Amino acid sequence: MKPIFQFIVNEITKRKLKKNKIELNEIEKEIINTKVEFTHFIRDSFFILLGIISAAFGLKGFLLPNSFIDGGVTGISLIISESTKLPLSILLVIINLPFIIMAYSTISKQFALRSIVAIFLLAIVVHFVPFPIITNDKLLIAVFGGFFLGMGIGLAIRGGSVIDGTEVLAVYISRKTALTIGDIILIFNILIFGIAAYVFSMEIALYAILTYLAASKTVDFIVSGIEEYVGVTIISDKNEDIRLAIIENMGRGCTIYSGKRGFENVEMF
């Protein structure tokens, strides 16, 4: 596997060198950057594929056979599918499409492209891959259906994409109003559960809330871990390059501390 990996990295680096005139002393740095980018791409792709399988298992192994729903775009798709008998796989793509177009302008082109690929793959897996029906117990369906669906959404987010466009809408509205992303998602899902209570029954709507809680807590755990936040402290002479990389490439915030070395009395950042 390692020779194949090295060959791919070399080919990508050669293409970059042909497009851009890079000095000889910068070639080694470019190779290292390409290795990092390619490693991240493989890792992200693995997370997305694993997320798709998990979400499809949650849908077809638990929720779909028992007419259960969840929040977000997936919940809307499930409600329409149960009401009209249209294939869920088609609805997942159609309803998510406006949110992905929104993501293209509000977040990034790469994020939008990854998301549309992930949603298409989820639709294909849901439509063509058979999954066993695990249980008929309503409580287990709500809890574990939400767990596997939430795991899928969380893994897809870790891979740099979404398979449910609700988060994209929440980010967009939060920038235009005083509402937080969490508030917007909550309001959005309350509307969905209200529709579910009207279309189906109050019991299904209540189980849907339980499914949503299980899914949302699983997403939080997958994306953020047990801690409320994750912080990284970096001390380097190239602090300005690192700051720009964090802000521009990763889209994250950072705080700069000024200090001095104890032995050399040299100022560091």
C-alpha positions as CSV (number, residue, x, y, z in Angstrom):
1,M,0.0,0.0,0.0
2,K,2.9,2.4,0.8
3,P,4.4,2.4,-2.7
4,I,1.0,3.1,-4.2
5,F,0.5,6.0,-1.7
6,Q,3.9,7.4,-2.6
7,F,3.2,7.1,-6.4
8,I,-0.1,9.1,-6.0
9,V,1.6,11.8,-3.9
10,N,4.4,12.1,-6.5
11,E,2.0,12.4,-9.4
12,I,-0.1,15.1,-7.6
13,T,3.1,17.0,-6.8
14,K,4.3,16.8,-10.4
15,R,1.0,18.3,-11.6
16,K,1.3,21.1,-9.1
17,L,4.8,21.8,-10.2
18,K,3.7,22.0,-13.8
19,K,1.0,24.5,-13.0
20,N,3.0,26.7,-10.7
21,K,6.6,27.7,-11.0
22,I,8.1,26.6,-7.7
23,E,11.7,27.1,-6.6
24,L,13.9,24.1,-5.9
25,N,14.0,24.6,-2.1
26,E,10.2,24.7,-2.1
27,I,9.8,21.3,-3.7
28,E,10.3,19.3,-0.5
29,K,7.8,21.5,1.3
30,E,5.3,21.0,-1.5
31,I,5.7,17.1,-1.3
32,I,5.1,17.2,2.5
33,N,2.0,19.4,2.0
34,T,0.7,17.0,-0.7
35,K,1.3,14.0,1.6
36,V,-0.7,15.8,4.4
37,E,-3.5,16.8,2.0
38,F,-3.8,13.3,0.5
39,T,-3.7,11.6,4.0
40,H,-6.5,13.9,5.1
41,F,-8.5,13.1,1.9
42,I,-8.3,9.4,2.6
43,R,-9.2,9.8,6.2
44,D,-12.2,12.1,5.4
45,S,-13.4,9.7,2.7
46,F,-13.3,6.8,5.2
47,F,-15.3,8.8,7.7
48,I,-17.9,9.8,5.1
49,L,-18.3,6.2,3.8
50,L,-18.6,4.8,7.3
51,G,-21.1,7.5,8.1
52,I,-23.2,6.6,5.0
53,I,-23.3,3.0,6.0
54,S,-24.2,3.8,9.6
55,A,-27.0,6.2,8.6
56,A,-28.4,3.8,6.1
57,F,-28.4,1.0,8.7
58,G,-30.3,3.3,11.1
59,L,-32.9,4.1,8.5
60,K,-33.5,0.7,6.9
61,G,-32.7,-1.5,10.0
62,F,-34.8,0.5,12.5
63,L,-36.8,3.6,11.3
64,L,-38.2,2.8,7.9
65,P,-39.7,-0.6,8.5
66,N,-41.6,0.7,11.5
67,S,-42.7,4.1,10.0
68,F,-40.6,6.1,12.5
69,I,-39.2,9.5,11.7
70,D,-36.4,11.8,12.8
71,G,-35.8,15.5,12.7
72,G,-34.1,17.6,9.9
73,V,-34.2,17.0,6.2
74,T,-34.2,13.2,6.9
75,G,-37.4,13.6,8.9
76,I,-39.1,15.6,6.1
77,S,-38.1,13.0,3.6
78,L,-39.5,10.2,5.8
79,I,-42.8,12.0,6.3
80,I,-43.2,12.6,2.6
81,S,-42.1,9.1,1.8
82,E,-44.7,7.6,4.2
83,S,-47.4,9.9,3.0
84,T,-46.9,9.6,-0.8
85,K,-45.0,6.3,-1.1
86,L,-42.2,8.0,-3.1
87,P,-38.8,6.4,-2.7
88,L,-36.9,7.8,0.2
89,S,-33.6,7.7,-1.8
90,I,-35.0,10.2,-4.3
91,L,-36.5,12.5,-1.7
92,L,-33.2,12.6,0.3
93,V,-31.4,14.0,-2.8
94,I,-34.2,16.4,-3.9
95,I,-34.9,18.0,-0.5
96,N,-31.2,18.3,0.4
97,L,-30.3,19.9,-2.9
98,P,-31.3,23.5,-2.1
99,F,-29.3,23.3,1.2
100,I,-26.2,22.1,-0.7
101,I,-26.5,25.0,-3.2
102,M,-26.7,27.3,-0.1
103,A,-23.6,25.6,1.3
104,Y,-21.7,26.4,-1.9
105,S,-22.1,30.1,-1.3
106,T,-22.1,30.3,2.5
107,I,-19.5,27.7,3.5
108,S,-17.2,26.5,0.7
109,K,-17.1,24.8,-2.7
110,Q,-15.2,21.8,-1.4
111,F,-17.8,21.3,1.4
112,A,-20.7,21.5,-1.0
113,L,-19.1,19.0,-3.4
114,R,-18.3,16.5,-0.7
115,S,-21.8,16.9,0.7
116,I,-23.6,16.2,-2.6
117,V,-21.4,13.2,-3.2
118,A,-22.2,11.9,0.3
119,I,-26.0,12.4,-0.1
120,F,-26.0,10.7,-3.5
121,L,-24.1,7.7,-2.0
122,L,-26.5,7.6,0.9
123,A,-29.4,7.6,-1.5
124,I,-27.8,4.7,-3.5
125,V,-27.1,2.6,-0.4
126,V,-30.7,3.2,1.0
127,H,-32.2,2.2,-2.3
128,F,-30.1,-0.8,-3.3
129,V,-28.4,-2.3,-0.2
130,P,-30.6,-4.6,1.9
131,F,-30.4,-4.3,5.7
132,P,-32.0,-6.7,8.2
133,I,-34.8,-5.5,10.4
134,I,-33.3,-5.6,13.9
135,T,-36.3,-5.2,16.2
136,N,-40.0,-4.3,16.4
137,D,-39.7,-2.8,19.9
138,K,-40.7,0.9,19.6
139,L,-38.3,2.1,22.4
140,L,-35.3,0.2,20.9
141,I,-36.2,1.5,17.4
142,A,-36.3,5.1,18.6
143,V,-33.1,4.9,20.7
144,F,-30.9,2.8,18.4
145,G,-32.3,4.1,15.1
146,G,-31.4,7.6,16.3
147,F,-28.0,6.4,17.5
148,F,-27.0,4.9,14.2
149,L,-28.4,7.8,12.2
150,G,-26.7,10.3,14.5
151,M,-23.4,8.3,14.2
152,G,-23.7,8.5,10.4
153,I,-24.3,12.3,10.4
154,G,-21.5,12.9,12.9
155,L,-19.0,10.8,10.9
156,A,-20.0,12.6,7.7
157,I,-19.3,16.0,9.5
158,R,-15.9,14.7,10.7
159,G,-15.2,13.9,7.0
160,G,-16.0,17.5,6.0
161,S,-19.5,17.0,4.6
162,V,-23.2,16.7,5.7
163,I,-25.9,14.1,4.8
164,D,-28.6,16.3,6.3
165,G,-28.9,19.9,5.1
166,T,-30.5,21.3,8.3
167,E,-27.1,22.5,9.7
168,V,-26.4,24.5,6.5
169,L,-29.7,26.3,6.8
170,A,-29.1,27.0,10.5
171,V,-25.6,28.5,9.7
172,Y,-27.1,30.7,7.0
173,I,-30.0,32.0,9.2
174,S,-27.8,32.5,12.3
175,R,-25.6,34.9,10.2
176,K,-28.7,37.0,9.3
177,T,-30.4,37.0,12.7
178,A,-29.7,36.9,16.5
179,L,-30.7,33.3,16.8
180,T,-28.0,30.6,17.4
181,I,-27.5,27.5,15.3
182,G,-28.9,25.3,18.1
183,D,-32.0,27.5,18.4
184,I,-32.7,27.4,14.6
185,I,-32.4,23.6,14.5
186,L,-34.7,23.2,17.5
187,I,-37.4,25.4,15.9
188,F,-37.0,23.6,12.6
189,N,-37.5,20.2,14.3
190,I,-40.4,21.4,16.4
191,L,-42.2,22.2,13.2
192,I,-41.4,18.7,11.8
193,F,-42.6,16.9,14.9
194,G,-45.8,19.0,14.8
195,I,-46.4,17.9,11.2
196,A,-45.7,14.3,12.2
197,A,-48.3,14.5,15.0
198,Y,-50.9,15.9,12.6
199,V,-50.1,13.5,9.7
200,F,-49.5,10.3,11.7
201,S,-50.2,10.3,15.4
202,M,-49.1,11.9,18.6
203,E,-47.4,8.7,19.6
204,I,-45.2,8.6,16.5
205,A,-44.3,12.3,17.1
206,L,-43.2,11.6,20.6
207,Y,-41.1,8.6,19.5
208,A,-39.7,10.9,16.8
209,I,-38.6,13.4,19.5
210,L,-36.8,10.5,21.3
211,T,-35.1,9.5,18.1
212,Y,-34.0,13.1,17.5
213,L,-32.5,13.3,21.0
214,A,-30.6,10.1,20.6
215,A,-29.3,11.2,17.2
216,S,-28.3,14.7,18.3
217,K,-26.5,13.5,21.4
218,T,-24.6,10.9,19.2
219,V,-23.7,13.6,16.7
220,D,-22.3,15.8,19.5
221,F,-20.3,12.9,20.9
222,I,-18.8,12.0,17.5
223,V,-18.0,15.5,16.5
224,S,-16.9,17.1,19.8
225,G,-16.1,14.1,22.0
226,I,-16.9,14.0,25.7
227,E,-15.4,17.4,26.5
228,E,-17.3,20.6,25.8
229,Y,-14.5,21.9,23.6
230,V,-11.1,20.9,22.2
231,G,-8.2,23.3,22.4
232,V,-4.7,23.0,20.9
233,T,-1.7,25.0,22.1
234,I,1.0,25.6,19.4
235,I,4.3,27.3,20.1
236,S,6.4,28.1,17.0
237,D,8.6,30.6,15.4
238,K,6.3,30.5,12.4
239,N,3.3,31.6,14.4
240,E,2.0,34.0,11.6
241,D,2.0,31.2,9.0
242,I,0.2,28.9,11.4
243,R,-2.4,31.6,12.3
244,L,-3.2,32.2,8.6
245,A,-3.5,28.4,8.0
246,I,-5.9,28.0,10.9
247,I,-8.1,30.9,9.9
248,E,-8.0,30.7,6.1
249,N,-7.6,26.9,5.4
250,M,-9.3,25.4,8.4
251,G,-11.9,28.1,8.9
252,R,-11.3,28.0,12.7
253,G,-10.6,30.8,15.2
254,C,-7.5,31.2,17.3
255,T,-6.1,33.2,20.2
256,I,-2.5,34.4,20.3
257,Y,-0.6,34.5,23.6
258,S,2.7,36.4,24.0
259,G,5.3,34.9,26.4
260,K,9.1,34.5,27.0
261,R,11.4,31.6,27.4
262,G,12.6,31.1,30.9
263,F,16.2,30.4,30.1
264,E,16.9,32.5,27.1
265,N,14.5,35.4,27.8
266,V,13.3,35.3,24.2
267,E,9.8,36.4,23.4
268,M,7.7,33.6,21.9
269,F,4.1,33.3,20.4
